[in-house]
Amino acid sequence: MLEMGQSKPWPEELKTLTGEDKMDATAMLDYFAPLKKWLDEQNKGQASGWQEAK
């Protein structure tokens, strides 16, 4: 795919290879859902590093 992407836009080549012209992160979100749930529980009530503390 990388070689093909040199001559055409990558979404066109993605469609050639997969039949889809858009990518979807659903599988990754599903895979990491247990980790996210655990992290959300561990960080409950705490401000994120980029948010102001209350």
C-alpha positions, 0 to 999 in steps of 0.5 A, a space after each residue: 500500500 505504501 508503494 501504491 500511495 506514492 502515485 495516488 492518494 492513500 484513500 483511493 488505495 485503501 479502497 482498492 485493498 479493503 473496499 472502504 475509503 475511510 478508516 475506523 477506530 472502533 476495533 481499537 476502542 473495543 480492544 482498549 475498553 477494559 483499560 479505559 474503564 479501569 483508568 477512569 475508575 482509578 482517576 475518578 475525581 482527579 483533574 487531568 494534567 491539562 485541566 485546572 485543579 478545582 
